[in-house]
Amino acid sequence: METRVAVISIIVEKSDTVEELNSLLHEYGEYIIGRMGIPYRKKGINIISVAIDAPQNTISALSGRIGRLEGVSVKTAYSGVICNE
C-alpha cells in the first residue's frame, strides 16, 4: 500500500465543534504521527496541525470530513515522497 506524509492544518472558529473534530481525529488515529494544538485566546480560535502518514484517499477523506464541520477551516500540504508499506 502506498502512503504519503502530509500536514493537515485546521482552524477552529466554533468551539462547539471541537468534540466532533477530536472524534474524527481519534477515528484516524492509526495514521496520525503527531498533532499540535494552539489556543489563540485573543482571537477566540484554535489552531491545530496534524502530521499524518496514510494512503492518499485516507488523507483526502479525513480532510473532507473535517472541512464539513461547521466553523472549521482545513488545508492539507502533501509531501512528494510516496512510500510502499
C-alpha positions as a Markdown table, in Angstrom:
| # | Residue | x | y | z |
|---|---|---|---|---|
| 1 | Met | 0.0 | 0.0 | 0.0 |
| 2 | Glu | 1.4 | 3.4 | -1.0 |
| 3 | Thr | 1.3 | 6.1 | 1.7 |
| 4 | Arg | 2.2 | 9.8 | 1.8 |
| 5 | Val | 3.1 | 12.1 | 4.6 |
| 6 | Ala | 1.0 | 15.2 | 4.9 |
| 7 | Val | 0.3 | 18.0 | 7.3 |
| 8 | Ile | -3.4 | 18.9 | 7.9 |
| 9 | Ser | -3.8 | 22.5 | 9.1 |
| 10 | Ile | -7.0 | 23.2 | 10.9 |
| 11 | Ile | -8.5 | 26.4 | 12.3 |
| 12 | Val | -11.5 | 26.0 | 14.6 |
| 13 | Glu | -13.7 | 29.1 | 15.0 |
| 14 | Lys | -16.6 | 27.5 | 16.8 |
| 15 | Ser | -15.7 | 25.7 | 20.0 |
| 16 | Asp | -18.8 | 23.5 | 19.8 |
| 17 | Thr | -17.2 | 21.5 | 17.0 |
| 18 | Val | -14.1 | 20.6 | 19.0 |
| 19 | Glu | -15.6 | 17.3 | 20.4 |
| 20 | Glu | -16.6 | 16.2 | 16.9 |
| 21 | Leu | -13.2 | 17.1 | 15.5 |
| 22 | Asn | -11.4 | 15.1 | 18.2 |
| 23 | Ser | -13.7 | 12.2 | 17.5 |
| 24 | Leu | -12.7 | 12.3 | 13.8 |
| 25 | Leu | -9.0 | 12.5 | 14.7 |
| 26 | His | -9.4 | 9.6 | 17.1 |
| 27 | Glu | -11.0 | 7.6 | 14.3 |
| 28 | Tyr | -8.0 | 8.1 | 12.1 |
| 29 | Gly | -5.5 | 7.7 | 15.0 |
| 30 | Glu | -3.6 | 4.8 | 13.5 |
| 31 | Tyr | -2.3 | 7.1 | 10.7 |
| 32 | Ile | -1.5 | 10.2 | 12.8 |
| 33 | Ile | 2.2 | 10.8 | 13.5 |
| 34 | Gly | 1.5 | 13.7 | 15.9 |
| 35 | Arg | -0.6 | 16.7 | 16.4 |
| 36 | Met | -0.2 | 20.1 | 18.0 |
| 37 | Gly | -3.0 | 22.4 | 19.1 |
| 38 | Ile | -2.6 | 26.1 | 19.9 |
| 39 | Pro | -5.5 | 28.1 | 21.5 |
| 40 | Tyr | -5.3 | 31.6 | 20.3 |
| 41 | Arg | -7.4 | 33.2 | 23.1 |
| 42 | Lys | -7.1 | 36.7 | 21.9 |
| 43 | Lys | -9.0 | 35.8 | 18.7 |
| 44 | Gly | -11.1 | 33.1 | 20.2 |
| 45 | Ile | -9.9 | 30.4 | 17.8 |
| 46 | Asn | -7.9 | 27.2 | 18.0 |
| 47 | Ile | -5.1 | 26.3 | 15.5 |
| 48 | Ile | -4.3 | 22.6 | 15.0 |
| 49 | Ser | -1.6 | 20.9 | 12.9 |
| 50 | Val | -1.8 | 17.2 | 12.3 |
| 51 | Ala | 1.1 | 15.2 | 10.8 |
| 52 | Ile | -0.2 | 12.1 | 9.1 |
| 53 | Asp | 1.2 | 9.1 | 7.1 |
| 54 | Ala | -1.6 | 7.4 | 5.2 |
| 55 | Pro | -2.8 | 6.4 | 1.7 |
| 56 | Gln | -3.8 | 9.4 | -0.4 |
| 57 | Asn | -7.5 | 8.6 | -0.3 |
| 58 | Thr | -7.5 | 8.3 | 3.5 |
| 59 | Ile | -5.9 | 11.7 | 3.9 |
| 60 | Ser | -8.4 | 13.3 | 1.5 |
| 61 | Ala | -11.3 | 11.6 | 3.3 |
| 62 | Leu | -10.2 | 12.9 | 6.7 |
| 63 | Ser | -9.6 | 16.4 | 5.3 |
| 64 | Gly | -13.0 | 16.4 | 3.6 |
| 65 | Arg | -14.8 | 15.3 | 6.7 |
| 66 | Ile | -13.0 | 17.9 | 8.8 |
| 67 | Gly | -13.9 | 20.6 | 6.2 |
| 68 | Arg | -17.6 | 19.8 | 6.5 |
| 69 | Leu | -17.6 | 20.7 | 10.2 |
| 70 | Glu | -19.3 | 24.0 | 10.9 |
| 71 | Gly | -16.9 | 26.8 | 11.8 |
| 72 | Val | -13.8 | 24.8 | 10.8 |
| 73 | Ser | -11.3 | 25.6 | 8.0 |
| 74 | Val | -8.8 | 23.0 | 6.7 |
| 75 | Lys | -5.9 | 22.9 | 4.3 |
| 76 | Thr | -3.6 | 19.9 | 3.6 |
| 77 | Ala | 0.0 | 20.1 | 2.4 |
| 78 | Tyr | 1.4 | 16.8 | 0.9 |
| 79 | Ser | 5.0 | 15.6 | 0.8 |
| 80 | Gly | 6.2 | 14.5 | -2.6 |
| 81 | Val | 7.6 | 11.3 | -1.0 |
| 82 | Ile | 5.4 | 8.2 | -1.7 |
| 83 | Cys | 6.3 | 5.1 | 0.2 |
| 84 | Asn | 5.2 | 1.5 | -0.2 |
| 85 | Glu | 4.5 | -0.3 | 3.1 |
